[in-house]
Amino acid sequence: MRLRHEVVLFAIGGAIGFVVDAGIVQTLVTFVHFNPYAGRVISFLVAATVTWWWNRSHTFVARQSGRSLATEWLHWMALMSGGAAVNYAAYVACLMAFPGWHKWPVFAVGVGSIFAAVVNFVSARMLLFRRAKTG
């Protein structure tokens, strides 16, 4: 039951992260005329920070990393880079396959996020928040 609860909360955090990620990259592309590839790096960094906060506060509240906040955040960012690589590869593939999506990168963000979700959950639960909290 705990695992199912964590998966649901992780999905909620992922949805929040998607809104942040897609919102930032779409804003950068539409209003600042940013390159959609460079804009995605910025949006990922912000979204990954938001999802770290959500997951440490909600999803894995019964688990601990055993690290200071700064070290935990750095470890989170390092682990999420695996999912980010999968995510970014799918994002680029979508932009190459659908050139019209350069103006609407939010669609490609969605595709990439779906592919990365499993990688991110497994790495977060098994490598960072692997220990149950005691006392």
TIVO-2410 file (N, C-alpha, C; in nm, 3 decimals):
# residues 135
REC num residu      c1      c2      c3 atome chaine
REC   1      M   0.082  -0.120   0.000     N      A
REC   1      M   0.000   0.000   0.000    CA      A
REC   1      M   0.086   0.126   0.000     C      A
REC   2      R   0.195   0.128   0.076     N      A
REC   2      R   0.284   0.244   0.082    CA      A
REC   2      R   0.341   0.274  -0.056     C      A
REC   3      L   0.384   0.172  -0.129     N      A
REC   3      L   0.441   0.194  -0.262    CA      A
REC   3      L   0.339   0.260  -0.355     C      A
REC   4      R   0.218   0.211  -0.354     N      A
REC   4      R   0.113   0.268  -0.440    CA      A
REC   4      R   0.090   0.416  -0.404     C      A
REC   5      H   0.087   0.444  -0.274     N      A
REC   5      H   0.071   0.582  -0.227    CA      A
REC   5      H   0.186   0.670  -0.275     C      A
REC   6      E   0.307   0.619  -0.268     N      A
REC   6      E   0.423   0.694  -0.315    CA      A
REC   6      E   0.417   0.718  -0.466     C      A
REC   7      V   0.373   0.618  -0.540     N      A
REC   7      V   0.362   0.634  -0.686    CA      A
REC   7      V   0.261   0.744  -0.719     C      A
REC   8      V   0.147   0.745  -0.651     N      A
REC   8      V   0.045   0.848  -0.676    CA      A
REC   8      V   0.099   0.986  -0.642     C      A
REC   9      L   0.163   0.999  -0.526     N      A
REC   9      L   0.219   1.129  -0.487    CA      A
REC   9      L   0.332   1.172  -0.581     C      A
REC  10      F   0.412   1.076  -0.626     N      A
REC  10      F   0.519   1.107  -0.721    CA      A
REC  10      F   0.458   1.158  -0.852     C      A
REC  11      A   0.348   1.097  -0.894     N      A
REC  11      A   0.280   1.142  -1.017    CA      A
REC  11      A   0.225   1.283  -1.000     C      A
REC  12      I   0.171   1.315  -0.883     N      A
REC  12      I   0.123   1.450  -0.857    CA      A
REC  12      I   0.240   1.549  -0.864     C      A
REC  13      G   0.351   1.512  -0.800     N      A
REC  13      G   0.470   1.596  -0.808    CA      A
REC  13      G   0.518   1.611  -0.951     C      A
REC  14      G   0.509   1.502  -1.027     N      A
REC  14      G   0.547   1.507  -1.168    CA      A
REC  14      G   0.458   1.601  -1.247     C      A
REC  15      A   0.329   1.601  -1.217     N      A
REC  15      A   0.236   1.691  -1.285    CA      A
REC  15      A   0.270   1.837  -1.252     C      A
REC  16      I   0.301   1.862  -1.125     N      A
REC  16      I   0.342   1.997  -1.085    CA      A
REC  16      I   0.470   2.035  -1.159     C      A
REC  17      G   0.566   1.943  -1.162     N      A
REC  17      G   0.692   1.968  -1.233    CA      A
REC  17      G   0.669   1.992  -1.381     C      A
REC  18      F   0.576   1.917  -1.440     N      A
REC  18      F   0.545   1.936  -1.582    CA      A
REC  18      F   0.492   2.077  -1.607     C      A
REC  19      V   0.400   2.124  -1.522     N      A
REC  19      V   0.344   2.257  -1.539    CA      A
REC  19      V   0.455   2.362  -1.530     C      A
REC  20      V   0.544   2.347  -1.432     N      A
REC  20      V   0.656   2.441  -1.417    CA      A
REC  20      V   0.747   2.433  -1.539     C      A
REC  21      D   0.788   2.313  -1.576     N      A
REC  21      D   0.880   2.290  -1.687    CA      A
REC  21      D   0.822   2.344  -1.817     C      A
REC  22      A   0.703   2.298  -1.850     N      A
REC  22      A   0.640   2.339  -1.976    CA      A
REC  22      A   0.608   2.488  -1.976     C      A
REC  23      G   0.562   2.539  -1.862     N      A
REC  23      G   0.529   2.681  -1.853    CA      A
REC  23      G   0.650   2.770  -1.876     C      A
REC  24      I   0.760   2.733  -1.815     N      A
REC  24      I   0.882   2.814  -1.831    CA      A
REC  24      I   0.934   2.806  -1.974     C      A
REC  25      V   0.947   2.684  -2.029     N      A
REC  25      V   1.002   2.675  -2.164    CA      A
REC  25      V   0.909   2.741  -2.266     C      A
REC  26      Q   0.778   2.724  -2.249     N      A
REC  26      Q   0.685   2.788  -2.343    CA      A
REC  26      Q   0.694   2.939  -2.332     C      A
REC  27      T   0.703   2.991  -2.210     N      A
REC  27      T   0.717   3.136  -2.190    CA      A
REC  27      T   0.846   3.188  -2.252     C      A
REC  28      L   0.956   3.117  -2.229     N      A
REC  28      L   1.084   3.159  -2.285    CA      A
REC  28      L   1.080   3.161  -2.438     C      A
REC  29      V   1.019   3.058  -2.497     N      A
REC  29      V   1.014   3.048  -2.644    CA      A
REC  29      V   0.920   3.154  -2.701     C      A
REC  30      T   0.803   3.170  -2.641     N      A
REC  30      T   0.701   3.261  -2.696    CA      A
REC  30      T   0.733   3.408  -2.674     C      A
REC  31      F   0.774   3.442  -2.553     N      A
REC  31      F   0.786   3.584  -2.519    CA      A
REC  31      F   0.930   3.637  -2.519     C      A
REC  32      V   1.028   3.550  -2.498     N      A
REC  32      V   1.167   3.594  -2.494    CA      A
REC  32      V   1.240   3.550  -2.622     C      A
REC  33      H   1.172   3.469  -2.704     N      A
REC  33      H   1.228   3.417  -2.830    CA      A
REC  33      H   1.354   3.335  -2.806     C      A
REC  34      F   1.351   3.261  -2.697     N      A
REC  34      F   1.460   3.171  -2.662    CA      A
REC  34      F   1.460   3.051  -2.755     C      A
REC  35      N   1.576   2.996  -2.778     N      A
REC  35      N   1.588   2.870  -2.849    CA      A
REC  35      N   1.520   2.761  -2.763     C      A
REC  36      P   1.434   2.676  -2.820     N      A
REC  36      P   1.363   2.577  -2.739    CA      A
REC  36      P   1.455   2.473  -2.674     C      A
REC  37      Y   1.573   2.453  -2.729     N      A
REC  37      Y   1.667   2.357  -2.670    CA      A
REC  37      Y   1.735   2.417  -2.546     C      A
REC  38      A   1.781   2.539  -2.556     N      A
REC  38      A   1.845   2.606  -2.443    CA      A
REC  38      A   1.742   2.638  -2.334     C      A
REC  39      G   1.624   2.679  -2.376     N      A
REC  39      G   1.518   2.709  -2.280    CA      A
REC  39      G   1.481   2.589  -2.196     C      A
REC  40      R   1.491   2.473  -2.255     N      A
REC  40      R   1.455   2.349  -2.183    CA      A
REC  40      R   1.553   2.320  -2.071     C      A
REC  41      V   1.678   2.358  -2.086     N      A
REC  41      V   1.776   2.337  -1.978    CA      A
REC  41      V   1.736   2.421  -1.856     C      A
REC  42      I   1.701   2.544  -1.880     N      A
REC  42      I   1.660   2.633  -1.771    CA      A
REC  42      I   1.532   2.581  -1.705     C      A
REC  43      S   1.435   2.546  -1.786     N      A
REC  43      S   1.308   2.500  -1.730    CA      A
REC  43      S   1.325   2.370  -1.652     C      A
REC  44      F   1.414   2.283  -1.698     N      A
REC  44      F   1.439   2.158  -1.625    CA      A
REC  44      F   1.497   2.185  -1.487     C      A
REC  45      L   1.593   2.275  -1.478     N      A
REC  45      L   1.656   2.303  -1.349    CA      A
REC  45      L   1.555   2.354  -1.247     C      A
REC  46      V   1.467   2.441  -1.290     N      A
REC  46      V   1.365   2.493  -1.199    CA      A
REC  46      V   1.265   2.382  -1.164     C      A
REC  47      A   1.217   2.310  -1.264     N      A
REC  47      A   1.118   2.205  -1.239    CA      A
REC  47      A   1.175   2.094  -1.150     C      A
REC  48      A   1.299   2.057  -1.170     N      A
REC  48      A   1.360   1.952  -1.088    CA      A
REC  48      A   1.372   1.997  -0.943     C      A
REC  49      T   1.398   2.124  -0.922     N      A
REC  49      T   1.403   2.177  -0.785    CA      A
REC  49      T   1.265   2.173  -0.721     C      A
REC  50      V   1.162   2.209  -0.795     N      A
REC  50      V   1.026   2.204  -0.744    CA      A
REC  50      V   0.987   2.060  -0.711     C      A
REC  51      T   1.018   1.967  -0.799     N      A
REC  51      T   0.981   1.828  -0.771    CA      A
REC  51      T   1.062   1.770  -0.655     C      A
REC  52      W   1.185   1.813  -0.637     N      A
REC  52      W   1.262   1.770  -0.520    CA      A
REC  52      W   1.190   1.812  -0.393     C      A
REC  53      W   1.151   1.939  -0.388     N      A
REC  53      W   1.081   1.988  -0.269    CA      A
REC  53      W   0.953   1.908  -0.246     C      A
REC  54      W   0.871   1.890  -0.350     N      A
REC  54      W   0.745   1.816  -0.337    CA      A
REC  54      W   0.771   1.674  -0.286     C      A
REC  55      N   0.863   1.606  -0.349     N      A
REC  55      N   0.885   1.465  -0.314    CA      A
REC  55      N   0.944   1.447  -0.175     C      A
REC  56      R   1.032   1.536  -0.132     N      A
REC  56      R   1.087   1.523   0.003    CA      A
REC  56      R   0.982   1.559   0.107     C      A
REC  57      S   0.887   1.648   0.072     N      A
REC  57      S   0.784   1.694   0.165    CA      A
REC  57      S   0.659   1.608   0.166     C      A
REC  58      H   0.633   1.536   0.057     N      A
REC  58      H   0.507   1.461   0.045    CA      A
REC  58      H   0.528   1.314   0.010     C      A
REC  59      T   0.588   1.288  -0.105     N      A
REC  59      T   0.600   1.151  -0.154    CA      A
REC  59      T   0.681   1.063  -0.060     C      A
REC  60      F   0.798   1.110  -0.023     N      A
REC  60      F   0.889   1.029   0.058    CA      A
REC  60      F   0.900   1.082   0.201     C      A
REC  61      V   0.790   1.134   0.253     N      A
REC  61      V   0.791   1.192   0.387    CA      A
REC  61      V   0.824   1.086   0.493     C      A
REC  62      A   0.794   0.960   0.466     N      A
REC  62      A   0.824   0.853   0.561    CA      A
REC  62      A   0.963   0.793   0.539     C      A
REC  63      R   1.038   0.851   0.447     N      A
REC  63      R   1.171   0.800   0.415    CA      A
REC  63      R   1.271   0.914   0.433     C      A
REC  64      Q   1.396   0.881   0.436     N      A
REC  64      Q   1.498   0.984   0.452    CA      A
REC  64      Q   1.618   0.956   0.364     C      A
REC  65      S   1.689   1.061   0.334     N      A
REC  65      S   1.811   1.046   0.254    CA      A
REC  65      S   1.934   1.038   0.343     C      A
REC  66      G   1.924   1.090   0.464     N      A
REC  66      G   2.040   1.093   0.553    CA      A
REC  66      G   2.142   1.199   0.515     C      A
REC  67      R   2.099   1.298   0.437     N      A
REC  67      R   2.189   1.403   0.390    CA      A
REC  67      R   2.136   1.540   0.433     C      A
REC  68      S   2.224   1.638   0.433     N      A
REC  68      S   2.180   1.776   0.457    CA      A
REC  68      S   2.092   1.818   0.339     C      A
REC  69      L   2.017   1.925   0.357     N      A
REC  69      L   1.930   1.972   0.248    CA      A
REC  69      L   2.008   2.001   0.121     C      A
REC  70      A   2.119   2.072   0.133     N      A
REC  70      A   2.198   2.107   0.014    CA      A
REC  70      A   2.253   1.982  -0.054     C      A
REC  71      T   2.304   1.889   0.024     N      A
REC  71      T   2.358   1.766  -0.033    CA      A
REC  71      T   2.247   1.680  -0.093     C      A
REC  72      E   2.134   1.677  -0.025     N      A
REC  72      E   2.019   1.602  -0.078    CA      A
REC  72      E   1.975   1.660  -0.212     C      A
REC  73      W   1.966   1.795  -0.220     N      A
REC  73      W   1.927   1.859  -0.346    CA      A
REC  73      W   2.026   1.826  -0.457     C      A
REC  74      L   2.155   1.834  -0.427     N      A
REC  74      L   2.257   1.801  -0.528    CA      A
REC  74      L   2.245   1.655  -0.573     C      A
REC  75      H   2.223   1.566  -0.478     N      A
REC  75      H   2.207   1.425  -0.512    CA      A
REC  75      H   2.081   1.407  -0.598     C      A
REC  76      W   1.973   1.474  -0.560     N      A
REC  76      W   1.849   1.468  -0.639    CA      A
REC  76      W   1.876   1.513  -0.782     C      A
REC  77      M   1.943   1.627  -0.798     N      A
REC  77      M   1.970   1.679  -0.931    CA      A
REC  77      M   2.056   1.581  -1.011     C      A
REC  78      A   2.154   1.521  -0.946     N      A
REC  78      A   2.239   1.422  -1.014    CA      A
REC  78      A   2.157   1.302  -1.058     C      A
REC  79      L   2.072   1.251  -0.969     N      A
REC  79      L   1.989   1.136  -1.004    CA      A
REC  79      L   1.889   1.170  -1.114     C      A
REC  80      M   1.830   1.287  -1.105     N      A
REC  80      M   1.731   1.327  -1.205    CA      A
REC  80      M   1.795   1.352  -1.341     C      A
REC  81      S   1.927   1.366  -1.345     N      A
REC  81      S   1.993   1.385  -1.474    CA      A
REC  81      S   1.978   1.261  -1.562     C      A
REC  82      G   1.967   1.143  -1.499     N      A
REC  82      G   1.940   1.021  -1.578    CA      A
REC  82      G   1.804   1.031  -1.646     C      A
REC  83      G   1.703   1.067  -1.567     N      A
REC  83      G   1.570   1.088  -1.625    CA      A
REC  83      G   1.570   1.203  -1.722     C      A
REC  84      A   1.648   1.307  -1.690     N      A
REC  84      A   1.656   1.423  -1.779    CA      A
REC  84      A   1.714   1.385  -1.915     C      A
REC  85      A   1.811   1.296  -1.916     N      A
REC  85      A   1.870   1.251  -2.043    CA      A
REC  85      A   1.764   1.180  -2.128     C      A
REC  86      V   1.686   1.093  -2.064     N      A
REC  86      V   1.578   1.024  -2.134    CA      A
REC  86      V   1.474   1.127  -2.181     C      A
REC  87      N   1.438   1.217  -2.090     N      A
REC  87      N   1.340   1.320  -2.118    CA      A
REC  87      N   1.385   1.408  -2.235     C      A
REC  88      Y   1.509   1.456  -2.228     N      A
REC  88      Y   1.560   1.546  -2.331    CA      A
REC  88      Y   1.573   1.476  -2.466     C      A
REC  89      A   1.612   1.349  -2.464     N      A
REC  89      A   1.623   1.273  -2.590    CA      A
REC  89      A   1.486   1.262  -2.657     C      A
REC  90      A   1.383   1.233  -2.578     N      A
REC  90      A   1.248   1.225  -2.634    CA      A
REC  90      A   1.202   1.363  -2.682     C      A
REC  91      Y   1.235   1.466  -2.605     N      A
REC  91      Y   1.201   1.605  -2.640    CA      A
REC  91      Y   1.262   1.643  -2.774     C      A
REC  92      V   1.391   1.618  -2.790     N      A
REC  92      V   1.461   1.651  -2.916    CA      A
REC  92      V   1.404   1.569  -3.031     C      A
REC  93      A   1.379   1.441  -3.007     N      A
REC  93      A   1.322   1.355  -3.112    CA      A
REC  93      A   1.187   1.410  -3.159     C      A
REC  94      C   1.107   1.455  -3.064     N      A
REC  94      C   0.977   1.513  -3.100    CA      A
REC  94      C   0.993   1.641  -3.181     C      A
REC  95      L   1.085   1.727  -3.140     N      A
REC  95      L   1.106   1.852  -3.213    CA      A
REC  95      L   1.160   1.825  -3.353     C      A
REC  96      M   1.240   1.721  -3.367     N      A
REC  96      M   1.292   1.686  -3.500    CA      A
REC  96      M   1.182   1.623  -3.586     C      A
REC  97      A   1.099   1.540  -3.524     N      A
REC  97      A   0.993   1.472  -3.599    CA      A
REC  97      A   0.877   1.566  -3.633     C      A
REC  98      F   0.853   1.663  -3.547     N      A
REC  98      F   0.741   1.755  -3.566    CA      A
REC  98      F   0.793   1.899  -3.559     C      A
REC  99      P   0.846   1.951  -3.669     N      A
REC  99      P   0.904   2.085  -3.668    CA      A
REC  99      P   0.809   2.194  -3.620     C      A
REC 100      G   0.681   2.177  -3.638     N      A
REC 100      G   0.584   2.275  -3.591    CA      A
REC 100      G   0.583   2.287  -3.439     C      A
REC 101      W   0.634   2.186  -3.370     N      A
REC 101      W   0.638   2.188  -3.224    CA      A
REC 101      W   0.745   2.283  -3.170     C      A
REC 102      H   0.831   2.337  -3.258     N      A
REC 102      H   0.929   2.437  -3.212    CA      A
REC 102      H   0.858   2.558  -3.152     C      A
REC 103      K   0.739   2.588  -3.204     N      A
REC 103      K   0.662   2.700  -3.149    CA      A
REC 103      K   0.578   2.657  -3.029     C      A
REC 104      W   0.557   2.528  -3.013     N      A
REC 104      W   0.477   2.473  -2.904    CA      A
REC 104      W   0.552   2.358  -2.836     C      A
REC 105      P   0.667   2.389  -2.775     N      A
REC 105      P   0.748   2.283  -2.715    CA      A
REC 105      P   0.681   2.213  -2.597     C      A
REC 106      V   0.572   2.268  -2.548     N      A
REC 106      V   0.500   2.206  -2.437    CA      A
REC 106      V   0.461   2.062  -2.471     C      A
REC 107      F   0.429   2.034  -2.596     N      A
REC 107      F   0.392   1.898  -2.637    CA      A
REC 107      F   0.510   1.802  -2.623     C      A
REC 108      A   0.626   1.848  -2.666     N      A
REC 108      A   0.746   1.765  -2.656    CA      A
REC 108      A   0.788   1.745  -2.511     C      A
REC 109      V   0.766   1.846  -2.427     N      A
REC 109      V   0.794   1.832  -2.284    CA      A
REC 109      V   0.708   1.720  -2.225     C      A
REC 110      G   0.582   1.715  -2.264     N      A
REC 110      G   0.491   1.612  -2.216    CA      A
REC 110      G   0.537   1.472  -2.253     C      A
REC 111      V   0.577   1.453  -2.377     N      A
REC 111      V   0.625   1.323  -2.422    CA      A
REC 111      V   0.750   1.283  -2.344     C      A
REC 112      G   0.844   1.374  -2.332     N      A
REC 112      G   0.967   1.345  -2.258    CA      A
REC 112      G   0.941   1.312  -2.113     C      A
REC 113      S   0.847   1.382  -2.052     N      A
REC 113      S   0.816   1.361  -1.911    CA      A
REC 113      S   0.760   1.222  -1.885     C      A
REC 114      I   0.679   1.174  -1.974     N      A
REC 114      I   0.622   1.040  -1.959    CA      A
REC 114      I   0.733   0.935  -1.961     C      A
REC 115      F   0.825   0.946  -2.053     N      A
REC 115      F   0.933   0.849  -2.063    CA      A
REC 115      F   1.025   0.853  -1.941     C      A
REC 116      A   1.047   0.970  -1.887     N      A
REC 116      A   1.141   0.986  -1.775    CA      A
REC 116      A   1.082   0.952  -1.639     C      A
REC 117      A   0.951   0.950  -1.627     N      A
REC 117      A   0.886   0.933  -1.497    CA      A
REC 117      A   0.930   0.805  -1.426     C      A
REC 118      V   0.935   0.696  -1.497     N      A
REC 118      V   0.972   0.568  -1.435    CA      A
REC 118      V   1.117   0.570  -1.389     C      A
REC 119      V   1.205   0.619  -1.473     N      A
REC 119      V   1.347   0.628  -1.438    CA      A
REC 119      V   1.364   0.715  -1.313     C      A
REC 120      N   1.296   0.826  -1.308     N      A
REC 120      N   1.308   0.918  -1.195    CA      A
REC 120      N   1.254   0.859  -1.066     C      A
REC 121      F   1.139   0.792  -1.072     N      A
REC 121      F   1.082   0.733  -0.950    CA      A
REC 121      F   1.173   0.626  -0.893     C      A
REC 122      V   1.217   0.537  -0.976     N      A
REC 122      V   1.303   0.428  -0.929    CA      A
REC 122      V   1.433   0.482  -0.870     C      A
REC 123      S   1.495   0.577  -0.936     N      A
REC 123      S   1.621   0.630  -0.883    CA      A
REC 123      S   1.599   0.708  -0.754     C      A
REC 124      A   1.491   0.784  -0.744     N      A
REC 124      A   1.464   0.861  -0.622    CA      A
REC 124      A   1.437   0.768  -0.504     C      A
REC 125      R   1.356   0.667  -0.526     N      A
REC 125      R   1.318   0.578  -0.416    CA      A
REC 125      R   1.429   0.482  -0.377     C      A
REC 126      M   1.499   0.429  -0.473     N      A
REC 126      M   1.599   0.327  -0.445    CA      A
REC 126      M   1.737   0.382  -0.411     C      A
REC 127      L   1.768   0.503  -0.459     N      A
REC 127      L   1.903   0.555  -0.440    CA      A
REC 127      L   1.911   0.675  -0.345     C      A
REC 128      L   1.805   0.754  -0.335     N      A
REC 128      L   1.812   0.872  -0.249    CA      A
REC 128      L   1.730   0.854  -0.122     C      A
REC 129      F   1.601   0.829  -0.137     N      A
REC 129      F   1.513   0.813  -0.022    CA      A
REC 129      F   1.494   0.664   0.005     C      A
REC 130      R   1.602   0.595   0.032     N      A
REC 130      R   1.597   0.450   0.044    CA      A
REC 130      R   1.572   0.401   0.185     C      A
REC 131      R   1.589   0.487   0.285     N      A
REC 131      R   1.574   0.443   0.424    CA      A
REC 131      R   1.446   0.498   0.486     C      A
REC 132      A   1.376   0.411   0.559     N      A
REC 132      A   1.259   0.456   0.633    CA      A
REC 132      A   1.305   0.545   0.748     C      A
REC 133      K   1.225   0.645   0.779     N      A
REC 133      K   1.256   0.733   0.892    CA      A
REC 133      K   1.239   0.654   1.022     C      A
REC 134      T   1.323   0.683   1.115     N      A
REC 134      T   1.311   0.620   1.247    CA      A
REC 134      T   1.282   0.727   1.351     C      A
REC 135      G   1.198   0.687   1.446     N      A
REC 135      G   1.167   0.776   1.558    CA      A
REC 135      G   1.108   0.898   1.519     C      A
***
